[in-house]
Amino acid sequence: EMRIVDIALKYQYNSPEVFSRAFARLWGTKPSAFRKQWRFSGLFPKIVDFDYIGDQERGIIMRRKVDISEVYDVLKELQGTYVLCFDIVGLVPINAISHELGDQAILETARRIEGTADENMLLFRIGGDEFALVTGLRDPEQVRVLAEAVLSANGEEIQHKGRACPLALRVGAMRMTNPNLKYCDLYAKLQGTIDKARADGLEFLIADA
C-alpha cells in the first residue's frame, strides 16, 4: 500500500530509483510489477542480532536474528494450525559459486513456496534463506501434501549469468499449540523447527510449539 518513495526513505535508500534498482537486482522485477504478480507478504524483518553457528569451509557462519513482531498476533490467533518452515539445502556452496546465484536461490525458494500455497496463506522471511508459511491447516496429512508439493521441485536447477546448479529445500511443520507463547520463544520455535530438520538430515518433519 505504501508509495515507492516512502518505502525507499523508510529503509534508508538515497532515492526511490536506487531502491528500485536494488529491488530489481534481487527479485528480477520492478517493485510495481512485483505487487501485481505476487502474494508473498514481502516481510523482511529488521536485523536484531547475530548468532554464532560455526565454521564452514569459507569461514565463520553467522545467523541473523530478525524481528517478526508484525506477524506475531496472526500466529497467536491460529492455534492448532501448522506453520511450514523452509530453508535451502547447501546455500553456502551455492554462494561460493556466486553470491548472485545465492540471491537467485532465495528468490526461487520464495517462488516455489508462493506458487504452491493457497492465496489465503501468509509467506514471510525469518532469516537469510529461511521462510515460514502460515498455512491455517489443522490436518497433518494436508500439511504433508502441501510440503511435498513444494519439495517436488527439489533438484531442479537455478541459473544466473550462464551458471547453474540444482536447488533443494527442506521443511519442518510446526503446529501452534501454546496461545501464551512469548514472541522470543515463537521465533526460537520457528528457527528450531528448521534446525531439527537440518540436524536429522530430513527433508520433512512435524513438531509442536
WOVENZI-V38707 format. One record per backbone hydrogen bond with DSSP energy under -1.0 kcal/mol. NH is the residue of the N-H (numbers start at 1). CO is the residue of the C=O. E is the energy in kcal/mol with one decimal. If there is no record, write none. Layout:
[[NH | CO | E] [NH | CO | E]]
This chain:
[[7 | 3 | -2.2] [8 | 4 | -2.7] [9 | 5 | -2.0] [10 | 6 | -2.4] [11 | 7 | -2.1] [12 | 9 | -1.4] [13 | 8 | -3.0] [19 | 15 | -2.0] [20 | 16 | -2.7] [21 | 17 | -2.3] [22 | 18 | -2.2] [23 | 19 | -2.7] [24 | 20 | -2.4] [25 | 21 | -1.9] [26 | 22 | -1.4] [27 | 23 | -3.0] [28 | 24 | -1.9] [34 | 30 | -2.4] [35 | 31 | -1.8] [37 | 33 | -1.6] [38 | 34 | -2.3] [41 | 123 | -1.3] [48 | 65 | -2.8] [51 | 63 | -2.8] [53 | 61 | -1.9] [54 | 61 | -1.1] [56 | 59 | -2.4] [59 | 56 | -2.0] [61 | 54 | -2.6] [63 | 51 | -2.6] [65 | 49 | -3.2] [67 | 46 | -1.6] [71 | 68 | -1.8] [75 | 71 | -2.2] [76 | 72 | -2.1] [77 | 73 | -1.4] [78 | 75 | -1.2] [80 | 176 | -5.0] [81 | 78 | -1.8] [82 | 137 | -1.9] [83 | 174 | -2.8] [84 | 133 | -2.6] [85 | 172 | -3.3] [86 | 131 | -3.1] [87 | 170 | -1.9] [89 | 168 | -2.8] [94 | 90 | -1.1] [95 | 91 | -2.8] [96 | 92 | -1.7] [97 | 93 | -1.1] [98 | 94 | -1.9] [102 | 98 | -1.8] [103 | 99 | -2.2] [104 | 100 | -2.0] [105 | 101 | -2.0] [106 | 102 | -1.9] [107 | 103 | -2.3] [108 | 104 | -2.7] [109 | 105 | -2.1] [110 | 106 | -2.0] [111 | 107 | -2.1] [112 | 108 | -2.7] [113 | 109 | -2.1] [114 | 110 | -2.8] [115 | 111 | -2.6] [117 | 113 | -2.1] [121 | 118 | -1.8] [122 | 134 | -1.3] [124 | 132 | -2.4] [125 | 43 | -1.3] [126 | 130 | -2.5] [127 | 130 | -1.3] [131 | 86 | -1.9] [132 | 124 | -3.1] [133 | 84 | -3.0] [134 | 122 | -3.2] [135 | 82 | -1.7] [143 | 139 | -1.9] [144 | 140 | -2.3] [145 | 141 | -2.3] [146 | 142 | -2.2] [147 | 143 | -2.7] [148 | 144 | -2.8] [149 | 145 | -1.7] [150 | 146 | -1.6] [151 | 147 | -2.5] [152 | 148 | -1.2] [153 | 150 | -1.4] [154 | 151 | -2.3] [155 | 167 | -2.1] [156 | 153 | -2.2] [158 | 165 | -2.6] [160 | 163 | -2.6] [163 | 160 | -1.9] [165 | 158 | -1.7] [167 | 156 | -2.3] [170 | 87 | -2.3] [171 | 203 | -2.9] [172 | 85 | -2.2] [173 | 205 | -3.5] [174 | 83 | -3.1] [175 | 207 | -2.7] [176 | 81 | -3.0] [181 | 178 | -1.6] [186 | 182 | -2.4] [187 | 183 | -2.2] [188 | 184 | -1.7] [189 | 185 | -2.3] [190 | 186 | -2.4] [191 | 187 | -2.6] [192 | 188 | -2.8] [193 | 189 | -2.0] [194 | 190 | -1.3] [195 | 191 | -2.3] [196 | 192 | -2.4] [197 | 193 | -1.7] [198 | 194 | -2.4] [199 | 195 | -2.9] [200 | 196 | -2.6] [202 | 197 | -2.3] [207 | 173 | -3.4] [209 | 175 | -2.8]]
